[in-house]
């Protein structure tokens, strides 16, 4: 039993621990054993918290014996990305120069996970400044995609995605300003939801300064999991309030029921990008699954996603260059410096007047999408319009960076609008995992998760196929 516990979902493990079927120590030992066997190859977890995790598991088993009411993640192993604060640990964000930046307190994400009873088994890898669609840095090295070592595990939360796919626990923290939860989930065959701005509180006590306004509006915290039900559980836990984040909104996680059938708009509008036919086939498959399940699926024209995607590079990338550019130039590798330059060339960087106008225009773009979502509560669309790319694709030159982000307009555009969006596996494209994206109304992550679970029920848990291959099965 112990050896197989690493395969279980967070929902299953929490229930088994509550019923005393297994102990927190047994679960933790099983996951740590899995990490010991495979992390040396894929380099997903870059800080081993195993000893602390076992001590925490022992405490939680004693709490159960004392009759303490367990939290929803009591004894469940989790990982936390190395760009948010865990008290007493470093928050290097992929830079050797920040290796000694020690967090004076927990971030809200850490506090909420621990408050729910979770056990941190490790910290996961991220690229320099968490600003690449792959995961490699001079401090911790490269994280491999468990499906194919030459493929990217995604970024910037690629350490967490590789850990999730390999069975290093069921729930893995990540964050997303342009796709950093969804790129890794797409690449590694996982499920995730990028929450609405204000759903999950965010703050780093170690931060020397506040982020720019648009970064605050577009960046969110979330989880990546093998199963949609764990995404729901993990996101619900993360959504607990924290006074340190003035953007947090106390909105109930489960919204009012909608009269059936719920309308789903389907789009494959590429705005000129040569979309991979297997991605199109995946969207059609997901549309059929939702239709068969009773959703009212319609192929319709949505508001433009190209406009907010371009604004991400014109306006937000200009802000990012102002706030992060100096750190990249002073402390970053030649690779990240070149990629920052490429980001500026993908867009048309605005000046101060253009930045002010861009913020004003963002309201109109968001309003247009909100009005559309009032009629169609869900939108099924591509995430990436191409298959998963090589691990160093963005380091190969400007044309590769441009291609990658032209294929990802449904990623950056949704961030610019601060809308919630989930990615769920749909199968494979060019032999690697692929997913579809479901966008929803503000603060209706519950509707997105419902639709994702419907797709998952038809497609299956993709990580199970990875494990079968590992074990020599069919």
The 8 nearest C-alpha neighbors of each residue, nearest first, counted from 0:
[[1, 3, 2, 4, 21, 25, 29, 26],
 [2, 0, 4, 3, 29, 25, 26, 28],
 [1, 3, 29, 0, 4, 5, 32, 30],
 [4, 2, 0, 1, 5, 6, 29, 7],
 [3, 5, 6, 1, 7, 2, 29, 26],
 [6, 4, 30, 3, 7, 29, 166, 168],
 [7, 5, 4, 3, 166, 8, 168, 169],
 [8, 6, 4, 5, 11, 12, 9, 169],
 [7, 9, 11, 10, 169, 12, 229, 6],
 [8, 10, 12, 169, 11, 229, 13, 75],
 [9, 11, 8, 13, 12, 229, 14, 228],
 [12, 10, 8, 14, 9, 13, 15, 7],
 [13, 11, 15, 9, 14, 10, 16, 8],
 [12, 14, 16, 10, 15, 11, 72, 9],
 [13, 15, 17, 11, 12, 16, 18, 10],
 [16, 14, 12, 20, 18, 17, 13, 21],
 [15, 17, 19, 13, 21, 18, 14, 22],
 [18, 16, 14, 19, 15, 13, 69, 20],
 [17, 19, 15, 20, 16, 14, 21, 13],
 [20, 18, 16, 21, 17, 15, 22, 14],
 [19, 21, 15, 18, 16, 22, 17, 14],
 [22, 20, 19, 16, 15, 25, 23, 26],
 [23, 21, 25, 24, 16, 19, 60, 26],
 [22, 24, 74, 56, 26, 25, 60, 27],
 [23, 25, 56, 27, 22, 26, 28, 57],
 [26, 24, 28, 22, 23, 27, 1, 29],
 [27, 25, 23, 29, 24, 28, 4, 30],
 [28, 26, 24, 30, 29, 25, 31, 23],
 [27, 29, 31, 25, 26, 30, 24, 32],
 [28, 30, 32, 26, 2, 27, 31, 5],
 [31, 29, 5, 33, 27, 32, 28, 167],
 [32, 30, 34, 28, 33, 29, 27, 35],
 [33, 31, 35, 29, 30, 34, 28, 36],
 [32, 34, 30, 36, 31, 35, 167, 37],
 [35, 33, 31, 38, 32, 36, 37, 167],
 [36, 34, 32, 33, 37, 38, 31, 39],
 [35, 37, 33, 34, 32, 38, 39, 40],
 [38, 36, 34, 39, 40, 35, 33, 41],
 [39, 37, 34, 41, 42, 40, 35, 43],
 [38, 40, 37, 42, 41, 35, 36, 34],
 [39, 41, 38, 37, 42, 143, 36, 43],
 [40, 42, 143, 38, 142, 43, 39, 37],
 [43, 41, 142, 38, 39, 44, 40, 45],
 [42, 44, 158, 142, 162, 41, 123, 161],
 [45, 43, 123, 122, 42, 46, 121, 124],
 [44, 46, 123, 124, 122, 43, 42, 47],
 [47, 45, 122, 121, 44, 48, 123, 81],
 [48, 46, 121, 49, 45, 44, 120, 122],
 [49, 47, 121, 120, 51, 50, 52, 46],
 [48, 50, 52, 120, 51, 47, 53, 31],
 [51, 49, 53, 52, 48, 54, 47, 120],
 [50, 52, 54, 53, 49, 48, 55, 120],
 [53, 51, 49, 55, 50, 54, 120, 118],
 [52, 54, 56, 50, 55, 51, 49, 57],
 [53, 55, 57, 51, 56, 52, 58, 50],
 [54, 56, 52, 58, 53, 57, 51, 59],
 [57, 55, 53, 24, 23, 59, 54, 58],
 [56, 58, 54, 60, 55, 59, 24, 53],
 [59, 57, 61, 55, 56, 60, 62, 54],
 [58, 60, 62, 56, 61, 57, 55, 63],
 [59, 61, 63, 57, 62, 58, 23, 56],
 [60, 62, 64, 58, 59, 63, 65, 57],
 [63, 61, 59, 65, 64, 60, 67, 58],
 [64, 62, 60, 66, 61, 65, 67, 59],
 [63, 65, 61, 62, 66, 60, 67, 59],
 [66, 64, 62, 63, 67, 61, 60, 68],
 [65, 67, 63, 64, 68, 62, 69, 61],
 [68, 66, 62, 65, 63, 69, 64, 61],
 [67, 69, 66, 70, 63, 62, 65, 73],
 [70, 68, 73, 67, 71, 116, 63, 17],
 [69, 71, 115, 73, 116, 72, 68, 114],
 [70, 72, 115, 73, 69, 13, 116, 236],
 [73, 71, 116, 117, 115, 75, 70, 13],
 [72, 74, 116, 70, 117, 69, 75, 71],
 [73, 75, 23, 117, 118, 116, 72, 56],
 [74, 76, 117, 72, 73, 118, 9, 13],
 [77, 75, 118, 168, 119, 117, 120, 74],
 [78, 76, 119, 170, 171, 168, 118, 120],
 [77, 79, 171, 121, 119, 122, 120, 172],
 [80, 78, 122, 172, 123, 171, 81, 121],
 [79, 81, 123, 122, 82, 173, 172, 124],
 [80, 82, 122, 123, 90, 83, 92, 124],
 [81, 83, 92, 90, 80, 91, 84, 125],
 [84, 82, 81, 203, 90, 106, 80, 85],
 [85, 83, 106, 105, 102, 203, 90, 86],
 [84, 86, 105, 88, 102, 109, 87, 106],
 [87, 85, 104, 105, 102, 103, 88, 84],
 [86, 88, 102, 101, 103, 85, 89, 104],
 [89, 87, 101, 86, 85, 102, 90, 84],
 [88, 90, 101, 100, 91, 99, 102, 98],
 [89, 91, 82, 81, 92, 100, 84, 83],
 [92, 90, 97, 98, 93, 94, 89, 100],
 [93, 91, 82, 128, 94, 90, 81, 127],
 [92, 94, 127, 126, 91, 136, 125, 128],
 [95, 93, 96, 97, 127, 91, 92, 138],
 [96, 94, 138, 98, 97, 93, 137, 91],
 [95, 97, 94, 98, 330, 91, 99, 331],
 [98, 96, 91, 100, 95, 94, 99, 90],
 [97, 99, 91, 95, 96, 100, 89, 94],
 [98, 100, 97, 101, 89, 91, 96, 90],
 [101, 99, 89, 97, 98, 90, 91, 102],
 [102, 100, 89, 88, 99, 87, 90, 103],
 [101, 103, 86, 205, 84, 87, 104, 88],
 [104, 102, 86, 87, 101, 205, 204, 105],
 [105, 103, 86, 102, 204, 85, 106, 84],
 [106, 104, 85, 86, 84, 109, 110, 107],
 [105, 107, 84, 109, 203, 108, 202, 110],
 [106, 108, 110, 109, 201, 111, 200, 241],
 [109, 107, 111, 106, 110, 237, 112, 201],
 [110, 108, 112, 106, 107, 111, 105, 113],
 [109, 111, 107, 113, 108, 112, 105, 114],
 [112, 110, 114, 108, 109, 113, 237, 107],
 [113, 111, 115, 109, 114, 117, 110, 108],
 [114, 112, 117, 116, 110, 115, 111, 109],
 [113, 115, 111, 116, 112, 110, 70, 117],
 [114, 116, 70, 72, 112, 113, 71, 117],
 [115, 117, 73, 72, 113, 70, 114, 74],
 [118, 116, 75, 72, 113, 74, 73, 112],
 [119, 117, 76, 75, 74, 52, 77, 120],
 [118, 120, 77, 78, 121, 76, 52, 117],
 [121, 119, 48, 49, 52, 78, 76, 77],
 [120, 122, 48, 47, 78, 46, 119, 44],
 [121, 123, 79, 46, 80, 44, 78, 81],
 [124, 122, 44, 80, 158, 159, 45, 81],
 [123, 125, 158, 43, 45, 81, 44, 80],
 [124, 126, 155, 134, 129, 156, 93, 158],
 [127, 125, 134, 129, 135, 136, 93, 155],
 [126, 128, 93, 129, 94, 136, 92, 130],
 [127, 129, 92, 130, 93, 126, 94, 327],
 [130, 128, 126, 155, 127, 125, 131, 92],
 [129, 131, 128, 155, 127, 126, 132, 154],
 [132, 130, 133, 155, 154, 129, 126, 134],
 [133, 131, 154, 153, 155, 182, 179, 134],
 [132, 134, 154, 153, 131, 151, 155, 390],
 [135, 133, 126, 154, 157, 125, 142, 155],
 [136, 134, 141, 126, 140, 142, 133, 125],
 [135, 137, 140, 126, 138, 93, 127, 139],
 [138, 136, 140, 139, 95, 94, 135, 93],
 [137, 139, 95, 136, 140, 94, 93, 98],
 [140, 138, 136, 137, 45, 141, 93, 124],
 [141, 139, 136, 135, 137, 138, 142, 42],
 [140, 142, 135, 134, 143, 136, 42, 139],
 [141, 143, 42, 43, 41, 134, 158, 135],
 [144, 142, 41, 148, 145, 152, 141, 42],
 [143, 145, 152, 148, 146, 147, 151, 161],
 [146, 144, 147, 143, 161, 148, 165, 41],
 [145, 147, 144, 148, 465, 187, 431, 150],
 [148, 146, 150, 144, 149, 145, 143, 431],
 [147, 149, 143, 144, 150, 145, 146, 151],
 [148, 150, 147, 389, 390, 151, 144, 143],
 [151, 149, 389, 390, 147, 148, 388, 144],
 [390, 150, 152, 153, 389, 133, 144, 388],
 [153, 151, 144, 157, 186, 183, 143, 187],
 [154, 152, 183, 133, 157, 182, 151, 132],
 [155, 153, 132, 133, 157, 156, 134, 179],
 [154, 156, 179, 129, 125, 132, 157, 131],
 [157, 155, 154, 173, 179, 159, 158, 125],
 [158, 156, 154, 153, 160, 152, 183, 134],
 [159, 157, 43, 124, 123, 161, 160, 156],
 [158, 160, 162, 157, 171, 123, 161, 156],
 [159, 161, 157, 163, 162, 183, 158, 184],
 [160, 162, 164, 158, 163, 159, 43, 144],
 [163, 161, 159, 167, 165, 160, 43, 164],
 [164, 162, 160, 166, 161, 165, 167, 224],
 [163, 165, 161, 462, 162, 166, 160, 187],
 [166, 164, 162, 163, 167, 161, 145, 462],
 [165, 167, 168, 163, 164, 5, 6, 162],
 [168, 166, 162, 30, 34, 163, 165, 33],
 [169, 167, 76, 166, 77, 30, 170, 5],
 [168, 170, 9, 8, 224, 163, 77, 225],
 [171, 169, 77, 224, 168, 223, 222, 172],
 [172, 170, 78, 223, 222, 159, 77, 79],
 [171, 173, 222, 79, 80, 221, 78, 223],
 [174, 172, 156, 221, 222, 180, 80, 220],
 [173, 175, 220, 219, 180, 221, 179, 156],
 [174, 176, 179, 178, 180, 219, 218, 177],
 [175, 177, 218, 217, 178, 414, 179, 219],
 [178, 176, 411, 175, 414, 179, 410, 218],
 [177, 179, 181, 175, 410, 182, 180, 176],
 [178, 180, 175, 155, 154, 156, 181, 182],
 [179, 181, 175, 178, 174, 173, 183, 182],
 [180, 182, 184, 178, 183, 179, 185, 422],
 [181, 183, 153, 185, 178, 184, 179, 180],
 [184, 153, 182, 186, 157, 185, 181, 160],
 [183, 185, 189, 181, 187, 186, 182, 188],
 [184, 186, 434, 182, 433, 183, 188, 187],
 [187, 185, 183, 184, 152, 387, 153, 432],
 [188, 186, 184, 185, 189, 183, 432, 152],
 [187, 189, 432, 424, 185, 461, 184, 186],
 [190, 188, 184, 225, 224, 187, 424, 185],
 [189, 191, 423, 224, 422, 227, 184, 223],
 [192, 190, 223, 421, 422, 230, 222, 224],
 [191, 193, 421, 420, 194, 422, 221, 419],
 [192, 194, 420, 419, 421, 221, 191, 180],
 [195, 193, 419, 192, 198, 196, 219, 444],
 [194, 196, 419, 418, 198, 442, 417, 441],
 [195, 197, 417, 198, 219, 216, 194, 217],
 [198, 196, 247, 246, 248, 199, 195, 200],
 [197, 199, 195, 238, 196, 247, 248, 194],
 [200, 198, 238, 197, 237, 220, 247, 201],
 [201, 199, 247, 244, 107, 241, 240, 197],
 [202, 200, 107, 244, 199, 108, 106, 220],
 [201, 203, 106, 244, 204, 107, 243, 200],
 [204, 202, 205, 106, 206, 84, 83, 201],
 [203, 205, 206, 104, 202, 103, 102, 106],
 [206, 204, 102, 203, 207, 103, 84, 101],
 [207, 205, 203, 208, 204, 209, 202, 102],
 [206, 208, 205, 209, 204, 203, 210, 100],
 [209, 207, 206, 210, 205, 211, 322, 203],
 [208, 210, 211, 206, 207, 215, 212, 202],
 [211, 209, 214, 215, 212, 208, 322, 213],
 [210, 212, 214, 213, 215, 318, 209, 322],
 [211, 213, 215, 214, 216, 210, 318, 217],
 [214, 212, 216, 215, 211, 217, 315, 318],
 [215, 213, 217, 211, 216, 212, 218, 210],
 [214, 216, 212, 213, 217, 218, 211, 210],
 [217, 215, 213, 214, 218, 212, 196, 417],
 [216, 218, 414, 214, 176, 417, 415, 215],
 [219, 217, 176, 175, 214, 215, 216, 174],
 [220, 218, 175, 174, 196, 176, 194, 217],
 [221, 219, 174, 173, 199, 175, 201, 218],
 [222, 220, 173, 174, 172, 234, 193, 219],
 [221, 223, 172, 171, 173, 191, 230, 233],
 [224, 222, 191, 171, 190, 170, 172, 160],
 [225, 223, 170, 226, 190, 189, 230, 169],
 [224, 226, 189, 190, 462, 163, 164, 460],
 [227, 225, 224, 229, 228, 190, 460, 230],
 [226, 228, 230, 229, 190, 452, 231, 451],
 [229, 227, 231, 230, 226, 232, 10, 452],
 [230, 228, 232, 231, 227, 226, 9, 233],
 [231, 229, 227, 233, 228, 232, 224, 234],
 [230, 232, 228, 229, 234, 233, 235, 227],
 [233, 231, 229, 235, 230, 234, 228, 236],
 [232, 234, 230, 236, 235, 231, 229, 237],
 [235, 233, 237, 231, 236, 232, 230, 238],
 [234, 236, 232, 238, 233, 237, 231, 252],
 [237, 235, 233, 234, 238, 239, 111, 232],
 [236, 238, 234, 235, 239, 111, 199, 108],
 [237, 239, 199, 235, 236, 198, 234, 240],
 [240, 238, 237, 236, 111, 241, 199, 200],
 [241, 239, 238, 200, 247, 242, 249, 199],
 [240, 242, 243, 200, 244, 107, 239, 247],
 [243, 241, 244, 245, 240, 247, 200, 107],
 [242, 244, 241, 245, 202, 201, 200, 107],
 [243, 245, 246, 242, 200, 247, 201, 241],
 [244, 246, 247, 243, 242, 248, 200, 241],
 [247, 245, 197, 244, 248, 200, 196, 215],
 [248, 246, 197, 200, 245, 244, 198, 199],
 [247, 249, 197, 250, 198, 246, 240, 245],
 [250, 248, 251, 247, 240, 198, 239, 197],
 [249, 251, 248, 252, 442, 198, 254, 253],
 [252, 250, 253, 254, 249, 442, 248, 198],
 [251, 253, 250, 254, 235, 445, 442, 444],
 [254, 252, 251, 445, 255, 443, 444, 446],
 [253, 255, 252, 251, 256, 443, 445, 442],
 [256, 254, 257, 253, 443, 251, 258, 445],
 [257, 255, 254, 258, 253, 259, 446, 261],
 [258, 256, 259, 255, 261, 260, 254, 376],
 [257, 259, 260, 256, 261, 255, 262, 294],
 [260, 258, 261, 257, 294, 293, 262, 295],
 [259, 261, 294, 295, 262, 293, 258, 257],
 [262, 260, 259, 294, 295, 263, 258, 257],
 [261, 263, 295, 375, 296, 294, 260, 376],
 [264, 262, 296, 377, 378, 375, 295, 297],
 [263, 265, 378, 297, 298, 299, 375, 379],
 [266, 264, 298, 379, 378, 297, 380, 299],
 [265, 267, 380, 268, 298, 299, 379, 264],
 [266, 268, 269, 380, 381, 265, 279, 282],
 [269, 267, 266, 270, 300, 271, 380, 301],
 [268, 270, 272, 271, 267, 274, 273, 384],
 [271, 269, 272, 268, 305, 304, 303, 273],
 [270, 272, 269, 273, 268, 274, 405, 406],
 [271, 273, 269, 274, 270, 406, 405, 384],
 [274, 272, 271, 275, 269, 384, 385, 406],
 [275, 273, 384, 272, 385, 276, 269, 278],
 [274, 276, 385, 278, 277, 384, 273, 279],
 [277, 275, 279, 278, 280, 274, 281, 428],
 [278, 276, 280, 279, 275, 428, 281, 427],
 [277, 279, 281, 275, 280, 276, 282, 384],
 [278, 280, 276, 282, 281, 277, 283, 275],
 [281, 279, 277, 283, 278, 282, 284, 276],
 [282, 280, 284, 278, 279, 283, 425, 277],
 [281, 283, 285, 279, 284, 280, 286, 435],
 [282, 284, 286, 280, 281, 285, 287, 279],
 [283, 285, 281, 287, 282, 286, 280, 288],
 [284, 286, 288, 282, 287, 283, 454, 281],
 [287, 285, 283, 289, 284, 288, 282, 290],
 [286, 288, 290, 284, 285, 289, 291, 283],
 [289, 287, 285, 291, 286, 290, 454, 292],
 [290, 288, 292, 286, 291, 287, 294, 285],
 [289, 291, 294, 287, 293, 292, 288, 296],
 [290, 292, 288, 289, 293, 287, 294, 286],
 [291, 293, 289, 290, 294, 288, 453, 287],
 [294, 292, 290, 291, 260, 295, 289, 261],
 [293, 295, 290, 260, 261, 289, 296, 292],
 [296, 294, 262, 260, 261, 263, 290, 293],
 [297, 295, 263, 290, 294, 262, 264, 286],
 [296, 298, 264, 299, 265, 263, 295, 262],
 [299, 297, 265, 264, 266, 296, 300, 263],
 [300, 298, 297, 264, 265, 301, 266, 296],
 [299, 301, 266, 302, 298, 268, 264, 265],
 [302, 300, 303, 299, 266, 371, 264, 368],
 [301, 303, 368, 304, 367, 300, 371, 364],
 [302, 304, 305, 306, 301, 307, 300, 368],
 [305, 303, 306, 412, 307, 308, 409, 302],
 [304, 306, 308, 303, 307, 309, 408, 412],
 [305, 307, 309, 308, 304, 303, 310, 412],
 [308, 306, 412, 310, 309, 305, 304, 415],
 [412, 309, 307, 305, 311, 411, 408, 310],
 [308, 310, 306, 311, 312, 307, 305, 313],
 [309, 311, 313, 307, 312, 308, 314, 306],
 [312, 310, 315, 308, 309, 314, 313, 415],
 [311, 313, 346, 316, 310, 309, 314, 315],
 [312, 314, 346, 348, 310, 347, 311, 349],
 [315, 313, 317, 310, 316, 311, 312, 354],
 [314, 316, 311, 318, 317, 312, 213, 319],
 [315, 317, 312, 319, 318, 314, 320, 313],
 [318, 316, 320, 314, 315, 348, 319, 313],
 [317, 319, 315, 321, 316, 320, 322, 314],
 [318, 320, 316, 322, 321, 317, 323, 315],
 [319, 321, 324, 317, 323, 318, 322, 316],
 [320, 322, 318, 319, 324, 323, 317, 325],
 [321, 323, 319, 320, 324, 318, 211, 325],
 [324, 322, 320, 326, 319, 325, 321, 327],
 [323, 325, 320, 327, 326, 321, 322, 328],
 [324, 326, 328, 327, 323, 329, 322, 321],
 [327, 325, 329, 323, 328, 324, 330, 331],
 [326, 328, 331, 324, 325, 330, 329, 336],
 [329, 327, 325, 326, 331, 330, 336, 324],
 [330, 328, 326, 327, 325, 331, 324, 332],
 [329, 331, 327, 326, 328, 96, 332, 94],
 [332, 330, 327, 328, 335, 329, 336, 333],
 [331, 333, 334, 335, 336, 330, 137, 327],
 [332, 334, 336, 335, 337, 331, 328, 338],
 [335, 333, 332, 337, 336, 338, 394, 331],
 [334, 336, 338, 337, 332, 333, 331, 339],
 [337, 335, 333, 339, 334, 338, 327, 328],
 [336, 338, 340, 334, 335, 339, 333, 341],
 [337, 339, 341, 335, 340, 336, 342, 334],
 [340, 338, 342, 336, 341, 337, 335, 343],
 [339, 341, 337, 338, 343, 342, 336, 344],
 [340, 342, 338, 344, 343, 339, 397, 345],
 [343, 341, 339, 345, 344, 340, 338, 346],
 [342, 344, 340, 341, 345, 346, 348, 339],
 [343, 345, 341, 346, 342, 340, 347, 397],
 [346, 344, 342, 343, 401, 341, 312, 347],
 [347, 345, 312, 313, 344, 343, 348, 309],
 [346, 348, 313, 349, 344, 343, 345, 312],
 [349, 347, 313, 317, 346, 343, 314, 350],
 [348, 350, 353, 354, 314, 313, 347, 317],
 [349, 351, 353, 352, 354, 348, 317, 355],
 [352, 350, 354, 353, 355, 349, 356, 317],
 [353, 351, 355, 354, 350, 356, 349, 357],
 [352, 354, 349, 356, 350, 351, 355, 357],
 [353, 355, 357, 351, 352, 356, 314, 349],
 [356, 354, 352, 358, 357, 353, 351, 359],
 [355, 357, 353, 359, 354, 358, 360, 352],
 [356, 358, 354, 360, 359, 355, 353, 361],
 [357, 359, 361, 355, 356, 360, 354, 362],
 [358, 360, 356, 357, 361, 362, 355, 363],
 [361, 359, 357, 363, 362, 358, 356, 364],
 [362, 360, 364, 358, 359, 363, 357, 365],
 [361, 363, 365, 360, 364, 359, 366, 358],
 [362, 364, 366, 360, 361, 365, 367, 359],
 [365, 363, 361, 367, 366, 362, 360, 368],
 [364, 366, 362, 416, 368, 367, 363, 369],
 [365, 367, 369, 363, 368, 364, 362, 370],
 [368, 366, 364, 370, 365, 369, 363, 371],
 [367, 369, 371, 365, 370, 366, 372, 302],
 [370, 368, 366, 372, 371, 367, 365, 373],
 [371, 369, 373, 367, 368, 372, 366, 374],
 [370, 372, 368, 373, 369, 374, 375, 367],
 [373, 371, 375, 376, 369, 374, 370, 440],
 [372, 374, 370, 371, 375, 376, 369, 440],
 [375, 373, 372, 371, 376, 370, 262, 377],
 [374, 376, 372, 262, 377, 263, 373, 264],
 [375, 377, 372, 439, 440, 373, 374, 262],
 [378, 376, 439, 263, 375, 438, 264, 437],
 [379, 377, 264, 438, 263, 437, 265, 380],
 [380, 378, 437, 265, 436, 264, 266, 438],
 [379, 381, 266, 436, 265, 267, 378, 437],
 [382, 380, 435, 436, 383, 384, 409, 267],
 [381, 383, 436, 409, 435, 410, 407, 384],
 [382, 384, 407, 385, 406, 381, 386, 409],
 [385, 383, 406, 274, 381, 275, 382, 278],
 [386, 384, 275, 383, 274, 406, 387, 278],
 [385, 387, 428, 388, 429, 433, 384, 275],
 [386, 388, 186, 385, 431, 150, 151, 389],
 [387, 389, 150, 151, 386, 392, 390, 385],
 [390, 388, 150, 392, 151, 391, 149, 387],
 [151, 389, 391, 150, 392, 149, 133, 388],
 [392, 390, 394, 389, 393, 395, 151, 133],
 [393, 391, 389, 394, 395, 390, 399, 388],
 [392, 394, 400, 395, 391, 399, 396, 338],
 [395, 393, 391, 392, 396, 334, 338, 400],
 [394, 396, 392, 393, 399, 391, 397, 400],
 [397, 395, 399, 394, 398, 393, 400, 341],
 [396, 398, 400, 399, 341, 401, 395, 393],
 [399, 397, 401, 400, 396, 402, 395, 403],
 [398, 400, 402, 401, 397, 396, 393, 403],
 [401, 399, 393, 397, 403, 402, 398, 404],
 [400, 402, 398, 399, 404, 403, 345, 405],
 [403, 401, 399, 405, 400, 404, 398, 406],
 [404, 402, 400, 406, 401, 405, 399, 407],
 [403, 405, 407, 406, 401, 402, 400, 408],
 [404, 406, 402, 407, 403, 408, 401, 272],
 [405, 407, 384, 404, 403, 383, 408, 402],
 [408, 406, 404, 383, 410, 409, 405, 382],
 [407, 409, 308, 410, 411, 412, 405, 406],
 [410, 408, 407, 412, 382, 411, 413, 304],
 [411, 409, 407, 408, 178, 412, 413, 382],
 [410, 412, 177, 414, 308, 413, 408, 409],
 [308, 413, 411, 307, 415, 414, 409, 410],
 [412, 414, 416, 415, 411, 410, 418, 409],
 [415, 413, 417, 411, 217, 416, 412, 177],
 [414, 416, 412, 413, 417, 217, 307, 311],
 [415, 417, 413, 365, 414, 418, 412, 307],
 [418, 416, 414, 217, 415, 196, 195, 413],
 [417, 419, 195, 416, 441, 413, 420, 414],
 [420, 418, 195, 194, 193, 439, 438, 441],
 [421, 419, 438, 193, 437, 192, 439, 418],
 [420, 422, 192, 437, 191, 436, 193, 438],
 [421, 423, 436, 191, 435, 190, 434, 181],
 [422, 424, 190, 434, 435, 451, 189, 425],
 [425, 423, 434, 188, 433, 426, 189, 435],
 [424, 426, 434, 281, 433, 458, 435, 423],
 [427, 425, 433, 424, 432, 434, 458, 428],
 [426, 428, 432, 433, 431, 430, 429, 425],
 [429, 427, 430, 431, 277, 386, 433, 432],
 [428, 430, 431, 386, 427, 277, 387, 432],
 [429, 431, 428, 427, 432, 386, 433, 426],
 [430, 432, 427, 428, 429, 433, 387, 146],
 [433, 431, 427, 188, 186, 426, 187, 428],
 [434, 432, 427, 185, 426, 424, 428, 425],
 [433, 435, 424, 425, 423, 185, 422, 436],
 [434, 436, 381, 422, 382, 423, 282, 425],
 [435, 437, 422, 382, 380, 421, 381, 379],
 [436, 438, 379, 421, 420, 378, 447, 380],
 [439, 437, 420, 378, 377, 419, 436, 421],
 [440, 438, 377, 376, 419, 447, 420, 443],
 [439, 441, 443, 376, 372, 442, 418, 369],
 [440, 442, 443, 418, 195, 419, 439, 444],
 [443, 441, 195, 444, 440, 198, 419, 250],
 [444, 442, 445, 440, 446, 441, 439, 254],
 [443, 445, 447, 446, 442, 448, 419, 194],
 [444, 446, 448, 443, 447, 253, 449, 252],
 [447, 445, 449, 448, 444, 443, 450, 439],
 [446, 448, 444, 450, 445, 449, 439, 451],
 [447, 449, 451, 445, 450, 446, 452, 444],
 [450, 448, 446, 452, 447, 451, 445, 453],
 [449, 451, 453, 447, 448, 452, 446, 454],
 [452, 450, 448, 454, 453, 449, 423, 455],
 [453, 451, 455, 449, 450, 454, 227, 456],
 [452, 454, 450, 456, 451, 455, 449, 289],
 [455, 453, 451, 457, 452, 456, 285, 288],
 [454, 456, 452, 458, 459, 457, 453, 451],
 [457, 455, 453, 454, 459, 458, 452, 460],
 [456, 458, 455, 454, 459, 453, 288, 452],
 [459, 457, 455, 456, 425, 454, 460, 426],
 [458, 460, 455, 456, 457, 461, 454, 463],
 [461, 459, 462, 463, 226, 225, 455, 458],
 [460, 462, 463, 464, 188, 459, 424, 465],
 [463, 461, 465, 464, 164, 460, 466, 225],
 [462, 464, 466, 461, 465, 460, 467, 459],
 [463, 465, 467, 462, 466, 461, 468, 460],
 [466, 464, 462, 468, 463, 467, 469, 146],
 [467, 465, 469, 463, 468, 464, 470, 462],
 [468, 466, 472, 464, 470, 469, 465, 471],
 [467, 469, 471, 465, 466, 470, 472, 464],
 [470, 468, 466, 467, 471, 465, 472, 464],
 [469, 471, 467, 468, 472, 466, 465, 473],
 [472, 470, 468, 469, 467, 473, 466, 465],
 [473, 471, 467, 468, 470, 469, 466, 464],
 [472, 467, 468, 471, 464, 470, 469, 466]]
